[in-house]
């Protein structure tokens, strides 16, 4: 058996050397298909398939809805304590929230992205530290800190970091451990974890004393023997009592991994399906080539059958040749995937969850091997079975085999067109959706705006009046600079950064337990002016909106239209919670209406938004704020960074400035994921169009070559050039028409898969379907017209003389 295999391999190599053009073409096409598939599978494997780097990751869960949501629900610490105390199906429950800290005492002030945690945070995820230890439940009030791997490297990466004291926002914390690089909870940019209750004033903070302060994500583990369903049933049983305390609670459970990949799961599976179609198209083209070679090898195979070669022996030989071709294509595909993976990550894959783990390794190589073998067998099996009929007369006979090959070619063309239509339609829908996203009015003018995050030290700013005084002083100094046209700070900036929502109640209506929510953006005078958010009615916030003046707010057009339909919103009053000194609701009067701004991202759409004055103590930026500074005409916004840093040092040298960029770049981040899937699917669509065109051209060239004698006879009997053109092109277009019909039927069958990825476009958009069908039809006409023209230009006499 082994000797037979060696003989088959030697014969296959000799045959491939005798047909170098065929070999190179087949290997290149297969390398393209296998490489693209392998590269995208490496992304799917890293993001969706590879287990999270936790012990028993399937048992790590999050509280929230029973289905993954775009935004993870937030909880108050009071509600967290109630759930942790009563739940028996969940253990090691922890609540955590993102925060920023100013690191001082070692040169210029640095801003660190951190996470404050309550409960058994590290035990919930079960990851052991790289160095030292993690803090325990007994250390919830102890000022200790655990560093991320990246922050540890930034501080020198030495063993002496353990026991070192860091001054975070003015308070000393002792470093007790360093986490491994794989631990990136809740995000890859987290630099430090500290117990929430170790912070000064934590016991009396709003987070500890108000159920309406929902800022924490809750995570835990299923107890041994518990299931996702049993945990959901338990929370449903606890719901009546818990909802009495907070009617806005979402009492569901979802796996942590599902919530982590909620925004990208569908897109990645669709892209993997699309690249699989590309591989099928590549395989169909190689099958065309294999069938075309049958004519040149017909006599050889017939002689071998006549000499007694069994059909199984011939099939094995031909499959060996096919698998060897695929193996060479697989090697080229893996090399292509190594480059393609880097391209995918550079295109936007690094913005995916665990995007940094994308690499061609282990399981990806096994996947490439499996795809290579399947492709080799799939490409070679049908031609091998067709060429190896046991009857020598059948094999040596020409007409029967040619007719059989013609039917097979026709079937492959139909399949290629159907697959190409599916793929190009998806690309067209994605392209139109992305175009619609880019046309969405951001509600502001991003050109010329510098943005950054400002954070203050809690030891220097213990009172809200001190914080307001700092921002007021900074804005006054910035606005006095000739380089600055307008400046302000707010809680949120477009792009989904630090979004806060709160329930509201309109005066004169019935208060309900589960109040509707609006996005709340506490901001300073000048913030809306710096963004150039248009004023539609009333006025914007001003310096006169102070703590000792009546409480006011400015609302977005969407808020006014939803809350006060058909009415003038200016002068109406709403409350976002809290009571005044007399125990009455803390009413805020609407003084202006401005345009809508999609703070949570254009894909999330507009939502009711309220702007509250910072000076009136709204639920807004405390020690951290988003800064927006509009450059004077003719000045680049990048040049404002030096201006801002200079004025920031003049007001308070311990204040930190982080994430400096332009608003245009910030908005571009919002489109990163739709751009990623649009470019990839668009690339696959172009590739599908090219492969389909090459396949049709190759088939029609082969058909013309095989029917050259027939064409000569027709022309000798009086057929005109246009008759020959019509015959060849008509034959091709009939096959293409059948493929278009099957492709449209397939598009109708799977259109719902695309619905979750599109914005402002129906998954059955007739203009896209019509345009794609027209493009494919035109491409097919051109691909068949070229060989048809060549057939119609030959001399009938020379063809007839050759016989």
NORKA-V212351 format. One record per residue. RES is the residue in one small letter. D_LAST is the distance of its C-alpha to the last C-alpha in whole Angstrom. Layout:
# NORKA-V212351
[[RES & D_LAST] [RES & D_LAST]]
This chain:
# NORKA-V212351
[[x & 45] [x & 45] [x & 43] [x & 40] [x & 41] [x & 41] [x & 38] [x & 36] [x & 37] [x & 36] [x & 33] [x & 32] [x & 34] [x & 31] [x & 28] [x & 30] [x & 30] [x & 27] [x & 26] [x & 28] [x & 27] [x & 26] [x & 30] [x & 32] [x & 30] [x & 31] [x & 35] [x & 36] [x & 35] [x & 37] [x & 40] [x & 40] [x & 40] [x & 42] [x & 45] [x & 45] [x & 46] [x & 48] [x & 50] [x & 51] [x & 52] [x & 54] [x & 56] [x & 56] [x & 58] [x & 60] [x & 61] [x & 61] [x & 60] [x & 63] [x & 66] [x & 69] [x & 71] [x & 74] [x & 75] [x & 74] [x & 72] [x & 71] [x & 75] [x & 76] [x & 76] [x & 77] [x & 80] [x & 78] [x & 76] [x & 74] [x & 71] [x & 70] [x & 71] [x & 70] [x & 74] [x & 76] [x & 79] [x & 82] [x & 86] [x & 89] [x & 91] [x & 93] [x & 91] [x & 89] [x & 92] [x & 93] [x & 89] [x & 90] [x & 93] [x & 92] [x & 88] [x & 88] [x & 84] [x & 84] [x & 85] [x & 86] [x & 85] [x & 85] [x & 85] [x & 84] [x & 84] [x & 82] [x & 85] [x & 85] [x & 88] [x & 89] [x & 89] [x & 92] [x & 94] [x & 91] [x & 91] [x & 89] [x & 89] [x & 86] [x & 85] [x & 83] [x & 81] [x & 83] [x & 83] [x & 87] [x & 87] [x & 89] [x & 89] [x & 87] [x & 84] [x & 83] [x & 84] [x & 82] [x & 79] [x & 80] [x & 79] [x & 81] [x & 82] [x & 80] [x & 84] [x & 87] [x & 87] [x & 87] [x & 90] [x & 91] [x & 93] [x & 96] [x & 95] [x & 94] [x & 97] [x & 97] [x & 96] [x & 93] [x & 89] [x & 86] [x & 83] [x & 80] [x & 78] [x & 77] [x & 80] [x & 81] [x & 79] [x & 80] [x & 84] [x & 83] [x & 82] [x & 85] [x & 87] [x & 90] [x & 88] [x & 90] [x & 93] [x & 93] [x & 94] [x & 92] [x & 94] [x & 92] [x & 93] [x & 96] [x & 97] [x & 96] [x & 94] [x & 94] [x & 90] [x & 90] [x & 86] [x & 83] [x & 80] [x & 76] [x & 74] [x & 72] [x & 75] [x & 74] [x & 76] [x & 76] [x & 74] [x & 73] [x & 75] [x & 78] [x & 80] [x & 84] [x & 85] [x & 89] [x & 91] [x & 91] [x & 95] [x & 96] [x & 96] [x & 99] [x & 100] [x & 97] [x & 100] [x & 101] [x & 97] [x & 96] [x & 93] [x & 96] [x & 98] [x & 95] [x & 93] [x & 91] [x & 90] [x & 87] [x & 85] [x & 84] [x & 81] [x & 82] [x & 80] [x & 81] [x & 80] [x & 80] [x & 83] [x & 82] [x & 81] [x & 80] [x & 77] [x & 76] [x & 77] [x & 80] [x & 81] [x & 80] [x & 82] [x & 85] [x & 85] [x & 84] [x & 88] [x & 89] [x & 88] [x & 91] [x & 93] [x & 91] [x & 90] [x & 94] [x & 94] [x & 91] [x & 89] [x & 86] [x & 85] [x & 82] [x & 82] [x & 79] [x & 77] [x & 74] [x & 72] [x & 73] [x & 69] [x & 68] [x & 70] [x & 69] [x & 65] [x & 66] [x & 64] [x & 61] [x & 60] [x & 58] [x & 57] [x & 56] [x & 54] [x & 52] [x & 51] [x & 50] [x & 48] [x & 46] [x & 45] [x & 44] [x & 42] [x & 40] [x & 40] [x & 38] [x & 36] [x & 35] [x & 34] [x & 32] [x & 30] [x & 30] [x & 29] [x & 26] [x & 25] [x & 26] [x & 23] [x & 20] [x & 21] [x & 20] [x & 17] [x & 17] [x & 20] [x & 19] [x & 18] [x & 22] [x & 23] [x & 22] [x & 23] [x & 27] [x & 27] [x & 26] [x & 29] [x & 32] [x & 32] [x & 33] [x & 32] [x & 35] [x & 35] [x & 31] [x & 32] [x & 35] [x & 33] [x & 31] [x & 34] [x & 35] [x & 33] [x & 33] [x & 37] [x & 37] [x & 35] [x & 37] [x & 40] [x & 39] [x & 39] [x & 42] [x & 44] [x & 42] [x & 43] [x & 47] [x & 47] [x & 46] [x & 49] [x & 51] [x & 51] [x & 50] [x & 53] [x & 55] [x & 54] [x & 54] [x & 58] [x & 58] [x & 57] [x & 60] [x & 59] [x & 63] [x & 64] [x & 63] [x & 66] [x & 65] [x & 63] [x & 64] [x & 63] [x & 59] [x & 58] [x & 55] [x & 57] [x & 57] [x & 56] [x & 53] [x & 52] [x & 52] [x & 50] [x & 47] [x & 47] [x & 47] [x & 44] [x & 42] [x & 42] [x & 41] [x & 39] [x & 37] [x & 37] [x & 36] [x & 33] [x & 32] [x & 33] [x & 31] [x & 27] [x & 29] [x & 30] [x & 26] [x & 25] [x & 27] [x & 27] [x & 29] [x & 26] [x & 24] [x & 22] [x & 22] [x & 21] [x & 18] [x & 17] [x & 14] [x & 15] [x & 19] [x & 19] [x & 17] [x & 19] [x & 22] [x & 21] [x & 21] [x & 24] [x & 26] [x & 25] [x & 26] [x & 29] [x & 30] [x & 29] [x & 32] [x & 34] [x & 34] [x & 34] [x & 37] [x & 39] [x & 38] [x & 40] [x & 43] [x & 43] [x & 43] [x & 46] [x & 48] [x & 48] [x & 48] [x & 51] [x & 53] [x & 52] [x & 54] [x & 57] [x & 57] [x & 58] [x & 60] [x & 62] [x & 62] [x & 63] [x & 66] [x & 70] [x & 71] [x & 75] [x & 76] [x & 75] [x & 74] [x & 73] [x & 76] [x & 77] [x & 78] [x & 79] [x & 80] [x & 82] [x & 86] [x & 88] [x & 92] [x & 94] [x & 96] [x & 99] [x & 99] [x & 99] [x & 100] [x & 101] [x & 99] [x & 101] [x & 100] [x & 96] [x & 97] [x & 99] [x & 96] [x & 93] [x & 96] [x & 97] [x & 93] [x & 92] [x & 95] [x & 94] [x & 90] [x & 91] [x & 93] [x & 91] [x & 89] [x & 86] [x & 86] [x & 85] [x & 86] [x & 87] [x & 87] [x & 87] [x & 85] [x & 84] [x & 81] [x & 78] [x & 75] [x & 72] [x & 74] [x & 76] [x & 80] [x & 80] [x & 83] [x & 83] [x & 86] [x & 88] [x & 90] [x & 92] [x & 93] [x & 96] [x & 97] [x & 95] [x & 95] [x & 94] [x & 92] [x & 92] [x & 88] [x & 88] [x & 85] [x & 84] [x & 83] [x & 82] [x & 85] [x & 85] [x & 88] [x & 88] [x & 90] [x & 91] [x & 88] [x & 86] [x & 84] [x & 85] [x & 83] [x & 80] [x & 80] [x & 80] [x & 81] [x & 84] [x & 84] [x & 88] [x & 91] [x & 91] [x & 90] [x & 92] [x & 94] [x & 97] [x & 100] [x & 98] [x & 100] [x & 102] [x & 105] [x & 103] [x & 102] [x & 99] [x & 95] [x & 92] [x & 89] [x & 86] [x & 82] [x & 81] [x & 79] [x & 83] [x & 85] [x & 82] [x & 82] [x & 86] [x & 87] [x & 85] [x & 86] [x & 89] [x & 90] [x & 90] [x & 92] [x & 96] [x & 94] [x & 95] [x & 93] [x & 94] [x & 92] [x & 95] [x & 98] [x & 102] [x & 104] [x & 108] [x & 109] [x & 106] [x & 104] [x & 101] [x & 100] [x & 98] [x & 96] [x & 96] [x & 93] [x & 93] [x & 90] [x & 86] [x & 83] [x & 79] [x & 77] [x & 76] [x & 74] [x & 75] [x & 74] [x & 70] [x & 68] [x & 66] [x & 70] [x & 70] [x & 74] [x & 77] [x & 81] [x & 82] [x & 86] [x & 87] [x & 91] [x & 93] [x & 93] [x & 97] [x & 98] [x & 97] [x & 93] [x & 91] [x & 89] [x & 89] [x & 92] [x & 91] [x & 88] [x & 86] [x & 83] [x & 84] [x & 82] [x & 83] [x & 81] [x & 81] [x & 83] [x & 81] [x & 78] [x & 79] [x & 76] [x & 77] [x & 77] [x & 80] [x & 82] [x & 82] [x & 84] [x & 86] [x & 86] [x & 87] [x & 90] [x & 92] [x & 91] [x & 93] [x & 96] [x & 96] [x & 96] [x & 94] [x & 94] [x & 91] [x & 88] [x & 84] [x & 81] [x & 78] [x & 78] [x & 75] [x & 74] [x & 74] [x & 70] [x & 69] [x & 71] [x & 69] [x & 66] [x & 67] [x & 67] [x & 63] [x & 62] [x & 61] [x & 59] [x & 57] [x & 56] [x & 55] [x & 53] [x & 52] [x & 50] [x & 49] [x & 48] [x & 46] [x & 44] [x & 43] [x & 41] [x & 40] [x & 38] [x & 37] [x & 35] [x & 34] [x & 33] [x & 31] [x & 29] [x & 28] [x & 27] [x & 25] [x & 24] [x & 22] [x & 21] [x & 19] [x & 18] [x & 17] [x & 15] [x & 13] [x & 12] [x & 11] [x & 10] [x & 7] [x & 10] [x & 12] [x & 10] [x & 10] [x & 14] [x & 14] [x & 13] [x & 16] [x & 18] [x & 18] [x & 21] [x & 20] [x & 23] [x & 22] [x & 19] [x & 22] [x & 24] [x & 21] [x & 21] [x & 24] [x & 26] [x & 24] [x & 25] [x & 29] [x & 29] [x & 29] [x & 31] [x & 34] [x & 34] [x & 35] [x & 37] [x & 39] [x & 39] [x & 40] [x & 43] [x & 44] [x & 45] [x & 47] [x & 49] [x & 49] [x & 50] [x & 52] [x & 55] [x & 55] [x & 55] [x & 58] [x & 60] [x & 58] [x & 58] [x & 61] [x & 61] [x & 58] [x & 57] [x & 54] [x & 52] [x & 52] [x & 50] [x & 50] [x & 48] [x & 46] [x & 45] [x & 44] [x & 42] [x & 40] [x & 40] [x & 39] [x & 36] [x & 35] [x & 34] [x & 33] [x & 30] [x & 29] [x & 29] [x & 27] [x & 25] [x & 25] [x & 24] [x & 20] [x & 20] [x & 21] [x & 18] [x & 16] [x & 17] [x & 18] [x & 14] [x & 13] [x & 11] [x & 10] [x & 9] [x & 7] [x & 5] [x & 5] [x & 4] [x & 0]]
